[in-house]
Amino acid sequence: MTTNADPPEGIQHYDSATDVPFEVSKYWHQRYNIFSKYDDGIWMTDSAWFGVTPEPVATRIAADIARLAPPSKTVLVDAFCGAGGNTIAFALSGRWKQIFAVEKDPKVLACAKHNAEVYGVAKKIFWIQGDVFAELPKRLKQAGKNAVIFGSPPWGGPTYADYEVYDLSVMQPYSLLDIYKPFAAISKDVVLYLPRTSDLRQLAQLAKPGERLKVTHYCMYGASKALCVFFGSLNGG
Ligand SMILES: C[S@@+](CC[C@H](N)C(=O)[O-])C[C@H]1O[C@@H](n2cnc3c(N)ncnc32)[C@H](O)[C@@H]1O
């Protein structure tokens, strides 16, 4: 599906390398790995490029969560939906009765909605513009009981690539605990998409005695892009 609407201010669809700001160009050159339908009119803000999950990785994560989640889990909450990389893959998987996508930045949310239209799945998603930490205990509390909560938070703070082992307690603006505690208060079935160098000892501290912790690296071109940690019934018990 091709959408020809002009993006609103602050949102772009770069067609030509000459228009692309220097900081974005590395990502723009990988645009078809990020969104295979890029040329159908994908919208991005300049900041959204840094955090978007590439399509092959998002597709594989969506397939893994669809397979691992027990049938009682019919709702998927994408807590930090960004420009829609993961949300679109969750919708395309066809596994979920309801999908909620939360994003606090209205321009980035507009990109996600539009990009989901490009992929033909926008109507399968409930879009929520707001702070997920406020929305979860309010609007999403009831639905959250039957939900898998997926979070791909910002990885700000010390540059994760500079460290052999990344300290998740200093991740900005939310540490591992800032995210995990409020999510797990709504549903034990939580999946977090984190830097590939994340300190596994910090993740293990969140496991119950005797519980297995499932951590999966998602790779492209022979290198890990990121890891997902699976909590609750998604780790196989
Ligand atoms: C790494 S990006 C997510 C990328 C997304 N998975 C994708 O593939 O496009 C993180 C997003 O979380 C949003 N965000 C940060 N804090 C938030 C909050 N408290 N509630 C909702 N969204 C938030 C940011 O605006 C950013 O777009």
Ligand as a Chemical Component Dictionary entry (heavy atoms), coordinates in Angstrom:
data_LIG
# 
_chem_comp.id                   LIG 
_chem_comp.type                 NON-POLYMER 
_chem_comp.pdbx_formal_charge   0 
_chem_comp.three_letter_code    LIG 
# 
loop_
_chem_comp_atom.comp_id 
_chem_comp_atom.atom_id 
_chem_comp_atom.alt_atom_id 
_chem_comp_atom.type_symbol 
_chem_comp_atom.charge 
_chem_comp_atom.model_Cartn_x 
_chem_comp_atom.model_Cartn_y 
_chem_comp_atom.model_Cartn_z 
_chem_comp_atom.pdbx_ordinal 
LIG C1  C1  C 0  13.579 2.580  21.644 1  
LIG S1  S1  S 1  12.166 3.484  21.222 2  
LIG C2  C2  C 0  11.010 2.229  20.759 3  
LIG C3  C3  C 0  11.185 1.772  19.350 4  
LIG C4  C4  C 0  10.124 0.817  18.830 5  
LIG N1  N1  N 0  10.224 -0.486 19.432 6  
LIG C5  C5  C 0  10.215 0.688  17.319 7  
LIG O1  O1  O 0  10.552 -0.387 16.822 8  
LIG O2  O2  O -1 9.955  1.690  16.636 9  
LIG C6  C6  C 0  11.547 4.011  22.776 10 
LIG C7  C7  C 0  10.338 4.918  22.697 11 
LIG O3  O3  O 0  9.776  5.057  24.006 12 
LIG C8  C8  C 0  9.176  6.330  24.088 13 
LIG N2  N2  N 0  8.985  6.602  25.532 14 
LIG C9  C9  C 0  9.915  7.005  26.419 15 
LIG N3  N3  N 0  9.364  7.104  27.649 16 
LIG C10 C10 C 0  8.068  6.731  27.531 17 
LIG C11 C11 C 0  6.990  6.609  28.451 18 
LIG N4  N4  N 0  7.164  6.887  29.755 19 
LIG N5  N5  N 0  5.794  6.193  28.003 20 
LIG C12 C12 C 0  5.618  5.903  26.685 21 
LIG N6  N6  N 0  6.603  6.015  25.753 22 
LIG C13 C13 C 0  7.812  6.414  26.172 23 
LIG C14 C14 C 0  10.149 7.232  23.374 24 
LIG O4  O4  O 0  9.502  8.431  22.943 25 
LIG C15 C15 C 0  10.603 6.335  22.214 26 
LIG O5  O5  O 0  9.838  6.578  21.071 27 
# 
loop_
_chem_comp_bond.comp_id 
_chem_comp_bond.atom_id_1 
_chem_comp_bond.atom_id_2 
_chem_comp_bond.value_order 
_chem_comp_bond.pdbx_ordinal 
LIG C1  S1  SING 1  
LIG S1  C2  SING 2  
LIG S1  C6  SING 3  
LIG C2  C3  SING 4  
LIG C3  C4  SING 5  
LIG C4  N1  SING 6  
LIG C4  C5  SING 7  
LIG C5  O1  DOUB 8  
LIG C5  O2  SING 9  
LIG C6  C7  SING 10 
LIG C7  O3  SING 11 
LIG C7  C15 SING 12 
LIG O3  C8  SING 13 
LIG C8  N2  SING 14 
LIG C8  C14 SING 15 
LIG N2  C9  SING 16 
LIG N2  C13 SING 17 
LIG C9  N3  DOUB 18 
LIG N3  C10 SING 19 
LIG C10 C11 SING 20 
LIG C10 C13 DOUB 21 
LIG C11 N4  SING 22 
LIG C11 N5  DOUB 23 
LIG N5  C12 SING 24 
LIG C12 N6  DOUB 25 
LIG N6  C13 SING 26 
LIG C14 O4  SING 27 
LIG C14 C15 SING 28 
LIG C15 O5  SING 29 
# 
